[in-house]
Amino acid sequence: MSPFDFAALLFSGPCNARCPFCIGKQIAPALTPPNLHLYPPRNLEALTEAIQRYRIPRLVFTGTNTDPQMYAHEARLLRELRTALPGVHFSLHTNGRLALRKMAAFNAYDSVTLSFPAFDEKVYRRTMGVPRPPALERILRRARIPVKISIITTADTLPVLADTLTRLETLGVRRVALRKLYGDARPWERILPPEVALPVVGAYRGNPVCAFRGLEVTLWDFAASQSRSLNLFSSGVISKRYLLTEASPRFPFLWGSQRGRRETSSSRKLTRM
């Protein structure tokens, strides 16, 4: 069994949203130089070696302060990584704003998690910092892979949460993650509105899994999660800290042939980071 649930390939640079709660604002700037036009991403070879060595089952394309579909070489990178890492599950975490324009790349993954705070345009604008939600119904209709919806729980999204969940279920969505704001220490019963009754039916990595109509709803608390990940930042740093805000820019490489790396054993690096 792998010591990691997944590996994450993190992109950084300008974004097509302006989320006021973007986690990238809390990450050390030294970890997040722009890499949206860089091929291959810094230290990619070391990440692929780690995935092979530790038999990590899943690789996620995601971002620290941008959307991974803004990466200029998305389709090429995914295609080449599939060749290098047979049997690995490839997942995309996106805001969906480029999904219809890049549908071929979207459908080239094995699964997608799409951040979609609400159908209400005013709520969407306040949560994402940009107008007009993406055409979710069209995205779902054209998707050939499973799409999970991720909803951040804020003072704006919670009052319309029941309507959002109901409409998602009507559109055929089967899985939803409700995400606590980073740093919100309140228990879920103090966060969720009373009209959203979510009986617990299971758990995943320390997070309750609930039912709402035909939806599986996971209540995700990053601080309490027992997930384990290996994360490649755009700087080339590889960190085993699940919480991106806890990564250190002091240890730039795990191992590999990247020019300029320090010669240290992989086991010692993994222990220190």
Protein Blocks (a to p, Z undefined) as FASTA:
>chain_A
ZZbfbdcdddedddfbdcfklmklmgcfklmccfklgccdehklmmmmmmmmnopabdcd
ddfkbcfklpmklmmmmmmmmmmmghiacddddehlmmmmmmmmmmmpmbdcdddfbfbl
klmmmmnopahiadfklmmmmpcbdcdddddddfklmmmmmmmmmmmmmnopabdcdddd
ehiabdfklmpcfklccddfbdeehiacddehjbccddddfklpccdcddddfkopacfb
fblmlpcfklmbfbdjbehiacddfklmmmmZZ
